[in-house]
Amino acid sequence: MSFRLRVCLLATLSGLCACASAPVQWPPPEEQPKPPSAREINAIAPPDAAHSVAIVGATLVDGRGGPPVRDAVVVVRGDRVVAAGARGATAVPAGAEVVPGAGLSVLPGLIDAHFHLDGDDGLPGLFLQRGVTSLRAPGQWVEAYDAARRLGPVPRLFLAGPRLDGPARARPERAMRVRDAAAPTLALVERRAGNEGATEAQVLGFENRMKLAGAARRTGARIMVGSHGTAPRAERGWAYQRELELLVESGLSPMEVLVAGTLENARFLGIDDRLGSIQPGKLADLVLIEGDPLADIRAMRRVKQVMLNGRWVAAPGGD
């Protein structure tokens, strides 16, 4: 990277950071135009409509950004959340399957706003085992996910299909792909000084991208989470969790990051009326985490159990 270009980039970034002291007055989500609701292309198996599950004693992080509820109860009947709150104010139905939650946190199922399959048919199922209950692929044939669906349970698939293109493509080697500006995708470009093969330009670019994500949030921008499916510094299946960790490193609080990965992503897809938070009436996509991700976002790697549409999915630890 030339010295002149570097100066220009740093000057631009400095201007953005300076704006952090005067936050932009973004309209609150409820006052913004609601996008058309997206629909998953895969039918999710329904549970027994009469079966109830009660998660008792976990810390409830409901996805809306409010204070966590310690020693909470979350009740699911069929495919819906029917109650969520403090233990003393939330009854456990008679005959319910009781899941002890001491030492655990219960969160809405994670939503990945930027995922690419790249021929790894086992990856969607692995993401589901690790807490991602919905994913959006911004540019690939719908049929590309057929093999993944045959392998076993996968997240809700919000697939955009291939993009329109024409001659003289900007990136002909990735004709069926589209870069998505909805999420920072920090993990995709993570390059640190000392990493094998990392150039000075790559390291500087990553540092600037981190600073930009933090500055954008401080000015009031609504951040989303997208993993890209794979990332150079993340083991297979952990790109989403690596993205969460980098967003915290860039200056967001763990709570802001968890809201970004749940309710904000649901709002972007227009599905927040049924997904993205733990509230009565919403679909029961949940994840149980060992420990407290609000104290240490790395706890999001300690997935205990995942519920999709009111049914427990296979335990993590393999594919």
Secondary structure as UniProt FT lines:
FT   HELIX           3..18
FT   HELIX           19..21
FT   HELIX           29..31
FT   TURN            49..50
FT   STRAND          52..60
FT   STRAND          69..77
FT   TURN            78..79
FT   STRAND          80..86
FT   HELIX           87..89
FT   TURN            94..95
FT   STRAND          97..100
FT   TURN            102..103
FT   STRAND          104..108
FT   STRAND          110..112
FT   TURN            118..119
FT   TURN            121..122
FT   HELIX           123..129
FT   TURN            130..131
FT   STRAND          132..137
FT   HELIX           142..145
FT   HELIX           146..150
FT   STRAND          156..159
FT   HELIX           172..174
FT   TURN            175..176
FT   TURN            181..182
FT   HELIX           187..189
FT   TURN            193..194
FT   TURN            196..197
FT   HELIX           200..218
FT   TURN            219..220
FT   TURN            232..233
FT   TURN            236..237
FT   HELIX           239..249
FT   TURN            250..251
FT   HELIX           254..259
FT   HELIX           260..264
FT   HELIX           265..269
FT   TURN            272..274
FT   TURN            280..281
FT   STRAND          286..290
FT   TURN            293..295
FT   HELIX           297..301
FT   STRAND          303..308
FT   TURN            309..310
FT   STRAND          311..312
//
